[in-house]
Amino acid sequence: MLELLINPKKAERKPWEMFFIGLVYGFLSIIIAYALFGKNPVLSHYMSIFVIVFSVIFSMPFVYYTLKLEERKDYELDSEWRLLKEHGKAIKVFLWLFIGFVVAFSVGYMIFPNGENFFRAQIETFCQINRPDSFNNCLTEYGLNSGNLVTGAATSSARFWSIFSNNIIVLMISMVASLVFGAGAIFILAWNASVIAAAIGIFTRSDIVQLPLGLARYFIHGIPEIAAYFMAALAGGIFSTAVIRRDSKREKFLMIVQDSLNLLIIAIVILIIAALIEVFITPKLF
C-alpha cells in the first residue's frame, strides 16, 4: 500500500514531497525493527542492519519504477543535453528521499533510549573512516564495545585518498547493483543516510536542538556524494536496459552508452569535489 503514496512522474514534478516519504519510511523502519527485534538478546545486536533492510523494502518499488522511467527517456529523447536535464529530475527526487531518511534516522538516534544500538554498524563505519588511528577508543567513546584495532594515517592527504577511494568503491557498487538489479542501488542510499545520521548524532551529542547544525555539517559533502552514487546507478540501469533490449546492433545503442559514460564521468568529478570539501573545508567551518 505504501508504494502507492507517490509515483515517479508525480515525484519529478514535486520532488520535495519525497522528503516526507523518506521521513515516514525512516521512522517506520526504526519502529518496526525495534518492535520485532529490540527485546531479542541476539537479534537486537543487528538492529542497525534491520533498519536498513526495512528502509530498502519500503523504497524498492518506487526506486525501481523511477529508474525504469529514466531508462525509457533514453529511447524518447535524442538530445544529450535534454537527457542529462531529465535525469537531473530523478536525482532531485532521490536527494529529497535521502534527506528524509537522514532526518528520520538522526531523530531516531537522538530520541530512542540507547539509540547507538540502532546504528552500531554505522558508528563502527564512522570510526573507521574518521578515526582510524584510534578506532577502539572511538567505539568506546560512543557507547560501543571495542572491536579489532584498525590503524591508518591521519594526515589530510591520506584522509582524502582514503575517503575518495572508499567513495569510488561505493560508486562502483551502486552502478553494478543497478546493472544487475535496477533498484539495488536503494541500499546505498539507505546505508549512507544511516551513516550520516550516526555521524550527526555523534557530532551533536544527541542534542536535538543542534540537529540543524549537524545536518549542515554533513550535507555539505553528503548531498553531492549521494547524487554521484545515483548518477552511477542511472548509468548502470540505462546500460542494462540497452543490453536486455538487444540494441547493440542499433545506432541508438551508441547514444545510450554515451549517456551512461557521461553520467559516470560527472559522478566521479563530483566525488572528487565532495572529498575535497569533506577533508579541507568542512573541518574549518565546524
Backbone bond lengths (Angstrom), bond angles and torsions (degrees), N, CA, C in turn:
res aa  C-N    CA-C-N  psi(-1)  N-CA   C-N-CA  omega(-1)  CA-C   N-CA-C  phi
1 M - - - 1.465 - - 1.530 111.83 -
2 L 1.351 116.37 -39.64 1.457 119.34 -175.89 1.526 112.76 -62.62
3 E 1.358 116.11 -30.44 1.460 118.50 -178.84 1.520 112.01 -67.91
4 L 1.355 117.08 -13.95 1.450 121.15 -179.66 1.528 112.29 -86.95
5 L 1.344 117.22 -3.50 1.461 120.65 -177.95 1.526 111.52 -62.73
6 I 1.322 116.80 -34.09 1.457 120.07 -176.43 1.524 108.43 -154.72
7 N 1.328 116.25 147.16 1.456 120.35 178.11 1.534 109.35 -116.87
8 P 1.334 117.66 161.07 1.472 120.48 -173.85 1.525 114.40 -57.21
9 K 1.337 117.72 -41.88 1.458 119.67 -178.01 1.524 111.26 -64.60
10 K 1.317 116.49 -41.13 1.465 119.95 177.25 1.521 110.48 -66.79
11 A 1.343 116.29 -39.16 1.462 120.53 -178.89 1.519 111.54 -63.90
12 E 1.324 117.93 -36.27 1.468 120.57 -179.65 1.523 111.45 -70.38
13 R 1.339 116.82 -24.68 1.469 119.73 175.77 1.525 111.15 -78.62
14 K 1.340 116.22 -35.04 1.466 121.04 179.97 1.530 108.82 -132.88
15 P 1.325 117.32 72.83 1.476 119.97 -174.85 1.521 113.95 -62.04
16 W 1.336 117.98 -27.79 1.459 120.80 -178.27 1.526 112.36 -63.17
17 E 1.326 117.83 -21.23 1.467 120.13 178.31 1.523 111.56 -65.05
18 M 1.334 116.35 -24.33 1.458 119.53 179.67 1.523 112.00 -67.67
19 F 1.334 117.65 -19.27 1.463 120.26 174.67 1.521 110.29 -59.57
20 F 1.328 116.47 -44.51 1.460 120.61 -178.58 1.528 111.32 -72.65
21 I 1.332 116.66 -32.65 1.454 119.86 174.71 1.527 109.44 -63.97
22 G 1.343 116.52 -43.41 1.452 120.64 177.48 1.522 112.32 -62.02
23 L 1.340 116.49 -39.41 1.465 120.43 176.25 1.522 111.03 -59.79
24 V 1.329 116.23 -48.63 1.462 121.11 -178.53 1.522 110.74 -61.92
25 Y 1.321 116.60 -49.13 1.461 120.57 -179.04 1.525 111.26 -61.90
26 G 1.343 116.60 -41.70 1.458 120.61 -178.61 1.514 112.59 -64.67
27 F 1.339 116.68 -48.24 1.459 120.61 179.67 1.524 111.56 -64.36
28 L 1.333 116.65 -42.38 1.462 120.04 178.59 1.524 111.31 -61.46
29 S 1.334 116.63 -39.37 1.468 120.35 179.76 1.524 111.27 -62.31
30 I 1.326 116.69 -42.93 1.460 120.43 179.22 1.525 110.78 -66.32
31 I 1.325 116.79 -45.42 1.469 121.36 -177.87 1.529 110.84 -63.60
32 I 1.331 116.71 -44.84 1.464 120.10 -179.06 1.524 110.96 -66.40
33 A 1.335 116.56 -43.14 1.469 120.12 179.22 1.527 110.63 -60.75
34 Y 1.318 116.41 -41.71 1.470 120.07 179.59 1.524 110.88 -68.54
35 A 1.344 116.95 -43.19 1.461 120.67 -178.41 1.527 111.82 -63.80
36 L 1.325 117.08 -37.70 1.457 120.73 -176.04 1.533 113.56 -85.59
37 F 1.341 115.99 -35.87 1.462 118.38 -170.53 1.528 114.10 -125.97
38 G 1.324 117.66 -4.17 1.461 120.44 -174.35 1.514 114.10 -61.90
39 K 1.333 118.43 -31.40 1.463 121.92 -177.90 1.522 113.06 -98.00
40 N 1.321 116.03 -4.12 1.463 119.72 -179.01 1.528 109.43 -78.47
41 P 1.332 118.16 124.02 1.472 120.38 -175.34 1.524 114.04 -63.67
42 V 1.326 117.51 -22.67 1.461 121.09 -179.62 1.523 111.08 -99.22
43 L 1.344 116.79 -55.34 1.457 121.37 -173.61 1.528 113.10 -70.75
44 S 1.330 116.85 -19.58 1.472 118.90 178.88 1.521 111.62 -63.60
45 H 1.345 117.13 -23.07 1.459 120.50 178.42 1.530 111.84 -73.21
46 Y 1.329 116.85 -12.78 1.467 120.77 -176.48 1.534 112.17 -114.17
47 M 1.330 116.14 19.10 1.466 119.06 -178.59 1.525 111.79 -63.59
48 S 1.323 117.52 -26.99 1.472 120.17 178.52 1.522 110.53 -62.17
49 I 1.335 117.20 -30.06 1.458 121.07 177.44 1.524 110.89 -83.39
50 F 1.328 116.96 -39.14 1.461 120.02 -179.68 1.532 111.73 -63.55
51 V 1.330 116.83 -35.20 1.468 120.12 177.15 1.526 109.98 -60.10
52 I 1.329 116.72 -42.70 1.467 120.79 178.71 1.524 110.62 -67.15
53 V 1.328 116.90 -41.57 1.467 120.80 -179.26 1.523 110.96 -58.80
54 F 1.322 117.24 -46.57 1.463 119.99 -179.44 1.526 111.42 -67.94
55 S 1.323 116.97 -36.07 1.471 120.02 176.61 1.524 110.57 -61.67
56 V 1.329 115.59 -42.03 1.469 120.64 178.72 1.520 110.61 -64.62
57 I 1.327 116.71 -43.77 1.471 120.95 -179.59 1.529 110.50 -59.69
58 F 1.323 116.12 -45.45 1.463 119.98 -179.71 1.528 111.72 -62.60
59 S 1.317 116.49 -39.83 1.468 121.21 -171.50 1.519 114.33 -88.52
60 M 1.325 116.97 -17.61 1.459 121.45 -171.59 1.532 114.14 -52.82
61 P 1.332 119.74 -50.12 1.473 118.37 -177.57 1.522 113.07 -60.42
62 F 1.326 116.54 -44.36 1.463 119.99 -178.15 1.522 111.29 -63.80
63 V 1.332 116.81 -46.25 1.467 120.18 -178.52 1.521 110.35 -64.17
64 Y 1.305 117.18 -40.80 1.467 121.23 -179.56 1.526 110.73 -59.06
65 Y 1.327 116.86 -49.09 1.463 119.74 -176.97 1.527 112.15 -73.31
66 T 1.334 117.03 -27.12 1.461 119.45 174.90 1.524 110.71 -66.84
67 L 1.326 116.82 -44.04 1.458 120.62 178.12 1.530 110.75 -64.14
68 K 1.318 116.99 -38.21 1.463 120.30 177.56 1.523 111.14 -64.34
69 L 1.325 116.15 -38.02 1.461 120.39 177.74 1.520 110.49 -62.67
70 E 1.336 117.17 -42.39 1.466 120.73 179.85 1.526 111.23 -67.34
71 E 1.310 116.27 -37.13 1.464 119.72 178.79 1.530 110.81 -64.22
72 R 1.321 115.46 -36.87 1.465 119.92 -179.66 1.522 111.41 -65.41
73 K 1.333 116.36 -31.53 1.461 120.07 -178.57 1.532 111.77 -63.45
74 D 1.328 116.87 -28.29 1.459 119.74 178.66 1.527 111.87 -65.08
75 Y 1.302 115.97 -22.26 1.468 119.83 -179.92 1.527 111.60 -94.20
76 E 1.321 116.03 -15.53 1.461 119.70 -176.76 1.517 112.96 -101.06
77 L 1.348 117.16 -22.22 1.463 121.16 -176.49 1.523 110.01 -115.19
78 D 1.321 116.43 143.44 1.463 121.48 -179.01 1.525 113.24 -108.06
79 S 1.330 117.14 -17.52 1.458 121.02 -178.34 1.527 110.25 -88.90
80 E 1.341 116.81 126.95 1.456 120.86 179.95 1.527 111.29 -64.29
81 W 1.340 116.42 -36.67 1.466 119.80 178.59 1.527 110.84 -64.71
82 R 1.332 117.24 -42.84 1.461 120.92 178.25 1.525 111.03 -64.36
83 L 1.332 116.46 -36.86 1.459 119.91 178.29 1.529 111.17 -62.87
84 L 1.333 115.99 -47.26 1.461 119.90 179.53 1.525 110.92 -62.32
85 K 1.328 116.38 -38.12 1.459 120.73 178.23 1.525 111.04 -64.38
86 E 1.339 116.31 -42.32 1.459 120.64 178.71 1.523 111.06 -66.96
87 H 1.337 116.73 -40.49 1.461 119.34 177.64 1.531 110.76 -63.48
88 G 1.326 116.26 -30.43 1.460 120.02 177.84 1.518 112.44 -59.63
89 K 1.338 116.57 -31.49 1.465 120.05 178.03 1.529 110.89 -64.35
90 A 1.323 115.80 -41.62 1.466 120.18 178.95 1.526 110.68 -66.88
91 I 1.337 116.72 -39.12 1.463 120.09 178.63 1.532 110.09 -60.77
92 K 1.332 117.21 -41.32 1.469 120.33 178.00 1.524 110.98 -61.58
93 V 1.323 116.29 -40.61 1.463 120.78 178.94 1.526 110.37 -60.21
94 F 1.337 116.36 -47.43 1.454 120.26 -179.14 1.524 111.68 -66.41
95 L 1.327 116.77 -35.45 1.464 119.87 179.44 1.523 111.22 -64.83
96 W 1.327 116.92 -41.71 1.459 119.72 178.26 1.525 111.53 -66.39
97 L 1.336 116.91 -38.11 1.463 120.45 175.06 1.526 109.65 -62.66
98 F 1.321 116.12 -42.54 1.462 122.27 178.02 1.526 111.16 -60.41
99 I 1.323 117.59 -45.97 1.470 121.12 179.38 1.518 110.65 -61.79
100 G 1.332 117.00 -40.58 1.462 120.53 176.96 1.516 111.62 -60.60
101 F 1.336 116.69 -43.09 1.464 120.79 176.64 1.523 111.00 -60.21
102 V 1.333 116.30 -47.56 1.467 120.27 -176.60 1.528 110.97 -60.22
103 V 1.329 117.02 -46.14 1.466 120.32 -179.78 1.526 110.66 -63.48
104 A 1.323 117.28 -44.72 1.464 120.77 -179.99 1.529 111.22 -62.09
105 F 1.326 116.37 -47.11 1.466 119.86 -179.70 1.527 111.39 -65.98
106 S 1.338 117.04 -38.56 1.471 120.35 179.72 1.524 111.37 -63.42
107 V 1.325 115.66 -45.80 1.468 119.69 179.00 1.532 110.10 -64.34
108 G 1.341 116.42 -40.59 1.454 119.98 177.57 1.518 112.25 -60.98
109 Y 1.325 116.31 -41.30 1.470 121.37 177.76 1.527 110.44 -60.30
110 M 1.328 116.17 -38.01 1.463 120.53 -173.43 1.530 113.52 -82.08
111 I 1.324 117.49 -36.96 1.477 119.64 -170.80 1.522 113.53 -96.01
112 F 1.329 118.35 -23.79 1.450 119.54 179.93 1.523 110.11 -78.31
113 P 1.338 117.91 138.10 1.462 119.85 174.59 1.530 109.64 -59.70
114 N 1.326 116.40 136.28 1.472 120.95 -177.35 1.517 111.02 53.31
115 G 1.331 115.48 47.32 1.462 120.66 -177.79 1.512 113.71 -58.22
116 E 1.339 116.87 -23.21 1.464 118.95 179.85 1.527 111.96 -64.03
117 N 1.342 117.19 -22.69 1.465 119.73 178.58 1.524 111.93 -67.77
118 F 1.338 116.72 -25.89 1.457 120.42 177.22 1.530 111.34 -75.03
119 F 1.324 116.21 -18.40 1.461 120.15 -173.28 1.532 111.14 -132.16
120 R 1.316 116.56 37.61 1.458 121.60 -178.13 1.532 111.33 -58.76
121 A 1.324 116.70 -51.66 1.471 120.83 -178.68 1.520 110.88 -64.20
122 Q 1.330 116.61 -34.93 1.461 120.48 -179.03 1.532 111.31 -69.96
123 I 1.335 116.44 -37.91 1.465 119.81 177.89 1.528 110.01 -66.13
124 E 1.328 116.30 -39.76 1.463 120.04 177.02 1.532 110.61 -61.84
125 T 1.335 115.90 -40.53 1.468 120.10 177.54 1.522 110.69 -64.16
126 F 1.337 116.34 -42.79 1.468 120.92 178.09 1.518 110.96 -58.89
127 C 1.333 117.03 -45.74 1.462 120.64 -178.48 1.525 111.42 -67.09
128 Q 1.328 116.98 -37.49 1.455 120.36 -179.32 1.521 111.92 -65.97
129 I 1.345 116.08 -36.73 1.463 120.25 -178.10 1.525 111.89 -81.40
130 N 1.340 116.58 -42.05 1.459 120.28 -170.76 1.528 114.19 -96.41
131 R 1.338 117.33 -24.72 1.468 118.97 -179.70 1.529 110.42 -137.43
132 P 1.324 116.58 59.47 1.467 119.31 -176.77 1.516 113.57 -65.56
133 D 1.342 116.84 -23.67 1.461 120.35 -178.54 1.525 112.27 -81.92
134 S 1.338 118.02 -10.95 1.471 121.36 178.22 1.525 109.92 -142.32
135 F 1.327 114.81 51.89 1.464 121.38 -173.27 1.526 111.80 -59.95
136 N 1.339 117.56 -49.49 1.468 120.77 -177.53 1.525 111.63 -62.10
137 N 1.328 116.71 -42.93 1.463 120.35 179.00 1.523 111.33 -63.23
138 C 1.325 116.11 -36.68 1.452 121.34 178.75 1.524 110.71 -62.86
139 L 1.331 117.15 -45.74 1.466 120.89 179.13 1.522 110.92 -61.30
140 T 1.321 115.78 -45.54 1.461 120.03 -179.21 1.524 111.30 -63.18
141 E 1.317 115.87 -40.80 1.470 121.01 -178.99 1.521 112.06 -60.89
142 Y 1.329 116.88 -33.43 1.456 120.33 -176.40 1.521 113.24 -104.58
143 G 1.333 115.82 23.61 1.458 120.34 167.58 1.511 116.06 89.58
144 L 1.335 118.54 14.96 1.456 121.12 179.04 1.519 110.12 -116.58
145 N 1.334 115.24 154.05 1.461 119.46 174.83 1.510 109.44 -70.42
146 S 1.313 116.46 145.69 1.457 120.79 -179.83 1.511 110.55 -65.96
147 G 1.345 114.34 143.27 1.458 119.79 176.72 1.509 109.46 -108.72
148 N 1.298 116.65 -150.67 1.461 120.20 177.32 1.515 110.10 -71.76
149 L 1.285 116.21 140.63 1.460 121.13 -178.89 1.519 110.50 -67.20
150 V 1.320 115.41 131.82 1.458 121.16 175.29 1.509 107.43 -118.99
151 T 1.302 117.39 128.47 1.459 120.67 -178.63 1.504 110.41 -117.46
152 G 1.325 115.28 158.84 1.457 118.97 179.22 1.512 110.36 179.37
153 A 1.295 115.59 166.21 1.456 120.50 -179.61 1.510 110.63 -72.35
154 A 1.346 116.45 149.40 1.453 120.86 -176.51 1.521 112.42 -116.86
155 T 1.320 118.85 7.97 1.450 120.97 178.54 1.525 109.96 -68.86
156 S 1.329 116.07 159.37 1.467 120.39 -177.48 1.520 112.01 -62.05
157 S 1.349 116.32 -43.31 1.459 119.17 -178.52 1.528 110.95 -66.25
158 A 1.348 116.25 -41.13 1.461 119.68 179.17 1.528 110.17 -65.75
159 R 1.326 115.94 -39.40 1.470 119.50 179.13 1.521 110.68 -66.55
160 F 1.338 117.20 -37.50 1.467 119.86 177.73 1.513 110.69 -60.69
161 W 1.339 117.24 -48.43 1.463 120.27 -178.09 1.525 111.16 -67.89
162 S 1.334 116.79 -32.89 1.460 119.93 177.05 1.529 110.85 -65.47
163 I 1.339 116.16 -46.27 1.463 120.89 -179.83 1.520 110.81 -67.52
164 F 1.333 116.57 -44.22 1.465 119.76 -177.81 1.526 111.39 -65.16
165 S 1.340 116.85 -43.55 1.464 119.47 179.32 1.519 111.22 -64.27
166 N 1.345 116.63 -38.81 1.464 119.96 176.55 1.524 110.64 -63.77
167 N 1.331 116.98 -41.61 1.461 120.71 -179.76 1.527 111.93 -67.01
168 I 1.330 116.69 -36.05 1.466 120.08 177.49 1.523 110.25 -64.38
169 I 1.338 116.47 -40.19 1.467 119.96 177.50 1.523 110.40 -61.59
170 V 1.339 115.89 -44.38 1.462 119.87 178.31 1.523 110.71 -62.81
171 L 1.333 116.17 -39.04 1.466 121.27 177.89 1.532 110.72 -59.97
172 M 1.329 116.21 -46.15 1.457 120.19 179.88 1.531 111.42 -65.10
173 I 1.331 115.82 -39.08 1.465 119.75 177.39 1.522 110.35 -62.54
174 S 1.339 116.49 -41.09 1.472 120.63 178.37 1.521 110.65 -60.12
175 M 1.330 115.98 -44.11 1.458 119.83 -178.47 1.526 111.27 -67.17
176 V 1.332 116.16 -44.71 1.466 119.79 -179.27 1.522 110.79 -66.37
177 A 1.343 116.98 -40.84 1.460 120.40 178.88 1.515 110.86 -60.93
178 S 1.325 116.16 -40.24 1.458 120.52 178.37 1.522 111.08 -72.00
179 L 1.332 116.75 -33.76 1.458 121.54 179.71 1.528 110.85 -66.97
180 V 1.334 115.97 -42.04 1.464 121.00 -178.48 1.519 111.47 -81.06
181 F 1.338 115.83 -43.74 1.461 121.14 -178.71 1.519 108.03 -144.62
182 G 1.312 116.42 107.91 1.456 123.14 -168.94 1.513 116.33 -41.51
183 A 1.343 117.22 -49.12 1.461 119.84 -174.48 1.519 112.40 -86.87
184 G 1.336 117.89 4.18 1.455 120.31 -177.71 1.517 113.44 -60.78
185 A 1.324 117.02 -24.87 1.463 120.50 -178.63 1.521 112.59 -67.05
186 I 1.326 118.84 -14.04 1.462 120.93 179.55 1.521 110.69 -61.84
187 F 1.331 117.39 -28.85 1.467 120.08 177.17 1.520 110.58 -61.21
188 I 1.342 116.46 -39.97 1.464 120.58 179.22 1.518 110.50 -62.45
189 L 1.335 116.39 -42.55 1.462 120.36 179.26 1.529 110.56 -61.20
190 A 1.336 116.87 -50.67 1.463 120.75 -176.42 1.524 111.10 -65.84
191 W 1.331 117.20 -41.56 1.463 120.37 -179.32 1.522 111.16 -63.64
192 N 1.326 117.82 -48.97 1.463 120.41 -179.41 1.526 111.42 -64.99
193 A 1.330 117.26 -35.04 1.463 119.90 176.01 1.520 110.49 -62.15
194 S 1.323 117.04 -39.97 1.467 120.35 -178.65 1.533 111.28 -72.35
195 V 1.331 117.73 -35.15 1.476 120.25 177.69 1.526 109.89 -66.20
196 I 1.330 116.58 -43.99 1.463 119.99 178.20 1.526 110.39 -64.53
197 A 1.342 117.20 -38.58 1.466 120.41 178.11 1.524 110.95 -61.95
198 A 1.339 116.57 -42.13 1.463 119.94 177.52 1.534 110.37 -63.36
199 A 1.328 116.61 -41.02 1.463 120.60 178.31 1.526 110.91 -63.07
200 I 1.331 116.23 -39.60 1.466 120.29 178.14 1.519 110.51 -65.02
201 G 1.336 116.81 -42.46 1.460 120.61 177.77 1.514 111.73 -61.20
202 I 1.333 116.43 -39.90 1.466 121.33 177.60 1.526 110.49 -67.09
203 F 1.326 116.61 -46.43 1.467 121.57 -177.54 1.532 111.56 -62.44
204 T 1.333 117.28 -40.96 1.468 121.51 -177.23 1.516 112.84 -88.33
205 R 1.351 116.65 -3.29 1.460 122.37 -176.42 1.533 110.86 54.80
206 S 1.331 114.26 39.86 1.468 123.35 176.70 1.526 113.01 60.57
207 D 1.322 116.86 24.08 1.466 121.65 175.21 1.526 107.72 -92.32
208 I 1.333 116.48 107.89 1.462 120.36 -173.50 1.522 112.15 -65.32
209 V 1.330 117.62 -22.01 1.461 121.10 176.73 1.532 110.26 -64.22
210 Q 1.331 116.15 -30.29 1.457 121.35 -178.76 1.531 112.83 -87.31
211 L 1.341 117.29 4.94 1.461 121.01 -177.17 1.531 113.00 -55.68
212 P 1.355 119.83 -46.57 1.470 118.86 179.39 1.527 113.04 -57.80
213 L 1.347 117.33 -38.37 1.459 120.72 178.98 1.528 110.23 -66.35
214 G 1.331 116.11 -41.47 1.460 119.93 178.51 1.518 111.87 -64.48
215 L 1.324 116.82 -40.81 1.465 120.78 177.99 1.523 110.61 -62.41
216 A 1.341 116.25 -42.94 1.464 120.08 -179.97 1.527 110.77 -62.49
217 R 1.344 116.84 -41.04 1.462 120.37 -177.78 1.522 112.40 -62.03
218 Y 1.319 116.50 -43.90 1.464 119.23 -173.29 1.521 113.82 -95.09
219 F 1.322 117.26 -16.14 1.463 118.96 176.58 1.528 111.87 -76.94
220 I 1.330 117.20 -22.54 1.462 120.11 -178.72 1.520 111.02 -55.42
221 H 1.328 115.88 -42.87 1.468 118.93 177.31 1.528 112.49 -106.38
222 G 1.322 117.19 -21.55 1.460 120.40 -177.25 1.514 113.51 -68.80
223 I 1.326 116.78 -39.59 1.473 120.38 179.96 1.527 111.27 -63.81
224 P 1.344 119.28 -48.71 1.468 118.35 176.52 1.529 112.81 -60.21
225 E 1.319 117.29 -38.70 1.465 120.39 -179.53 1.520 111.73 -60.64
226 I 1.331 116.56 -50.05 1.464 118.93 -176.61 1.523 110.48 -67.81
227 A 1.341 117.10 -32.59 1.469 119.88 175.57 1.527 110.02 -62.26
228 A 1.336 116.47 -41.18 1.465 120.59 178.88 1.522 111.16 -64.16
229 Y 1.331 117.02 -41.06 1.459 120.20 -179.89 1.527 111.52 -61.87
230 F 1.314 115.85 -38.75 1.464 117.83 -178.58 1.514 112.39 -80.28
231 M 1.312 117.42 -22.74 1.464 118.48 169.18 1.524 109.67 -63.58
232 A 1.340 115.95 -41.91 1.464 120.00 177.35 1.521 110.76 -65.23
233 A 1.326 116.62 -38.33 1.458 120.24 178.44 1.524 110.97 -63.83
234 L 1.327 116.42 -41.89 1.467 120.40 176.93 1.526 110.56 -63.02
235 A 1.337 115.88 -42.01 1.465 119.83 179.74 1.519 110.90 -59.68
236 G 1.332 116.67 -45.21 1.452 120.64 179.42 1.511 112.61 -65.44
237 G 1.329 116.75 -42.64 1.455 120.87 -179.31 1.517 112.82 -66.03
238 I 1.327 115.87 -41.46 1.468 120.68 -179.96 1.535 110.74 -64.76
239 F 1.330 115.87 -42.81 1.468 119.32 -179.36 1.530 111.09 -67.52
240 S 1.331 116.80 -39.88 1.464 119.57 -179.63 1.520 111.56 -63.59
241 T 1.327 116.60 -36.55 1.457 119.97 178.79 1.527 110.86 -65.35
242 A 1.331 116.12 -39.99 1.470 119.97 178.42 1.525 111.11 -61.58
243 V 1.331 115.69 -40.67 1.457 120.08 -179.78 1.528 110.59 -68.59
244 I 1.330 116.15 -44.75 1.465 120.63 -178.70 1.527 110.84 -62.14
245 R 1.325 116.32 -37.99 1.468 119.83 179.59 1.528 112.58 -81.40
246 R 1.332 115.14 0.49 1.471 121.20 176.51 1.537 111.90 58.44
247 D 1.339 112.85 50.05 1.462 118.19 179.06 1.526 112.17 -92.63
248 S 1.334 117.43 10.70 1.454 119.76 -174.63 1.527 112.39 -62.41
249 K 1.330 118.10 -21.77 1.456 120.65 -179.45 1.528 112.25 -100.04
250 R 1.289 115.90 6.79 1.454 119.91 -178.55 1.524 110.55 -105.93
251 E 1.308 115.57 155.21 1.469 120.35 179.12 1.525 110.67 -64.62
252 K 1.327 116.10 -29.41 1.460 120.55 -178.89 1.528 111.72 -62.67
253 F 1.314 116.29 -28.07 1.462 120.48 -177.23 1.529 111.49 -59.98
254 L 1.326 117.57 -40.71 1.464 121.07 179.91 1.520 111.65 -63.28
255 M 1.311 116.18 -37.04 1.463 120.11 178.82 1.537 110.34 -68.36
256 I 1.325 116.03 -38.00 1.456 120.05 179.09 1.528 110.51 -67.17
257 V 1.322 116.83 -41.90 1.467 121.01 176.76 1.527 110.17 -61.74
258 Q 1.318 116.94 -42.32 1.459 120.88 178.52 1.521 111.07 -62.64
259 D 1.320 116.57 -42.30 1.463 120.81 178.47 1.529 110.49 -61.38
260 S 1.326 116.59 -43.93 1.465 120.78 179.46 1.519 111.36 -63.85
261 L 1.342 117.26 -43.69 1.462 121.01 179.20 1.521 111.57 -64.83
262 N 1.317 117.27 -40.11 1.467 120.92 178.36 1.530 110.61 -60.40
263 L 1.325 116.40 -44.69 1.467 120.48 178.68 1.520 110.67 -62.35
264 L 1.327 117.03 -41.79 1.465 121.08 -178.34 1.528 111.32 -67.18
265 I 1.325 117.37 -42.41 1.473 120.88 179.41 1.528 110.72 -64.40
266 I 1.329 116.35 -44.53 1.465 119.84 178.00 1.520 110.61 -60.97
267 A 1.334 116.73 -39.68 1.463 121.17 -179.93 1.529 111.28 -62.65
268 I 1.331 117.59 -42.99 1.467 120.85 -179.92 1.527 111.06 -65.02
269 V 1.324 117.47 -41.60 1.467 121.27 177.20 1.527 110.51 -60.76
270 I 1.323 116.50 -42.75 1.471 120.75 178.98 1.523 110.78 -63.05
271 L 1.333 117.44 -39.19 1.466 120.38 179.15 1.522 111.60 -64.40
272 I 1.318 116.94 -37.77 1.469 120.20 177.16 1.523 110.05 -62.05
273 I 1.323 116.08 -46.40 1.466 120.66 179.57 1.522 110.85 -63.13
274 A 1.343 116.80 -43.17 1.466 121.17 -179.09 1.528 111.25 -62.95
275 A 1.338 117.58 -41.28 1.462 120.94 179.06 1.528 110.91 -65.65
276 L 1.329 117.33 -39.99 1.465 121.02 176.87 1.527 111.09 -61.98
277 I 1.333 115.89 -42.35 1.465 120.29 178.39 1.523 110.73 -62.70
278 E 1.348 115.51 -45.84 1.468 120.09 -176.80 1.526 112.48 -62.74
279 V 1.321 117.07 -37.01 1.466 120.54 -174.09 1.521 112.59 -89.02
280 F 1.328 117.65 -40.05 1.467 120.37 -169.70 1.528 115.18 -107.17
281 I 1.339 117.64 -20.46 1.460 119.73 -175.10 1.523 112.26 -109.29
282 T 1.332 117.29 -50.28 1.470 120.72 -176.93 1.515 113.04 -55.21
283 P 1.357 120.31 -46.63 1.472 119.22 179.72 1.519 114.29 -58.46
284 K 1.346 117.19 -28.75 1.460 120.33 179.82 1.534 112.29 -78.58
285 L 1.334 115.45 -24.55 1.468 119.80 -179.69 1.514 112.59 -86.14
286 F 1.342 116.02 -30.34 1.464 120.32 -176.58 1.520 110.11 -126.09
